[in-house]
Amino acid sequence: MSTVTGIDRRSAAPMYDQLRRLIVEHIENDRLQPGDPLPGEHRLCEQYGVSRTVVRQALAQLEHEGLVERVKGKGTFVARPRTAESLVHTLVGLFDEVERRGGHVRSDILRHETIEADAEVAAALEIAEGSPVVVLTRLRHVDDDAWSLSTTWMPQDVGEVTLGADLRDASLYALLAEHGITATHGVRSAEATVATHEQAGLLGVSAGSALLRLRSVSRDGASRPIEFFIAYHRGDRSRFEFQLGPDSAQGTLVRIP
């Protein structure tokens, strides 16, 4: 560990919070990288003369903050930073959100073709069931880590401009904008779910792991739906941030039947 003073028992600060700060200093001073191991509970107890309860409280707080991750039977490790996404309350896409923070998004294109719209897709895009739509399924990687699995449906005249385009390292929204197709408003929702066996295999998690499910319909200036997508984001790699103000009303609590 680093050469900081240690626990001050006369301080008004709780011991678990002091220990938490000591661990953070250790990570920073020793320049530990994501995946590097941290001392175990027993060693922390001995080194700082605190109880296991204090150690567990400190580690739980660090885990909540996304700074460490605890793996049962293996220990505690420096966590990989989570992507702070504004995807719920803005029309920005994952590619643009990550790129503007200096990261990189790469997509594996799993499906990109014209199909007939089923009832759910037709209702979302406000077209007749059976109408042709372009479907695009992508496994998204952020800085080489599997991050999300998304499927996008577009009306044929919108989606046809994407057919043949290389979207492995490009923004779908930017491509549409090049053809004069721009989303101006829409509705997005987010809910918790768990990974199916198929989703888990693609995202590199265990079946039943926590996922965040985004459902979105975007519209153009004439209020015509131009895109409908459903995306599953790894819960251990993403968090969603909301900008709040005293007079803002950007979100609505929806009761799920």
HELIX and SHEET records of a PDB file:
HELIX    1   1 MET A   15  ASN A   29  1                                  15    
HELIX    2   2 GLU A   41  TYR A   48  1                                   8    
HELIX    3   3 ARG A   52  HIS A   64  1                                  13    
HELIX    4   4 LEU A   94  GLU A   99  1                                   6    
HELIX    5   5 ALA A  119  LEU A  125  1                                   7    
HELIX    6   6 GLN A  156  GLY A  159  1                                   4    
HELIX    7   7 LEU A  172  GLU A  178  1                                   7    
HELIX    8   8 HIS A  197  LEU A  203  1                                   7    
SHEET    1   A 2 VAL A  68  VAL A  71  0                                        
SHEET    2   A 2 GLY A  75  VAL A  78 -1                                        
SHEET    1   B 2 THR A  83  GLU A  85  0                                        
SHEET    2   B 2 SER A 238  PHE A 240  1                                        
SHEET    1   C 6 VAL A 105  GLU A 116  0                                        
SHEET    2   C 6 PRO A 132  VAL A 142 -1                                        
SHEET    3   C 6 ASP A 145  PRO A 155 -1                                        
SHEET    4   C 6 PRO A 225  ARG A 234 -1                                        
SHEET    5   C 6 ALA A 210  ARG A 219 -1                                        
SHEET    6   C 6 HIS A 185  VAL A 194 -1                                        
END                                                                             
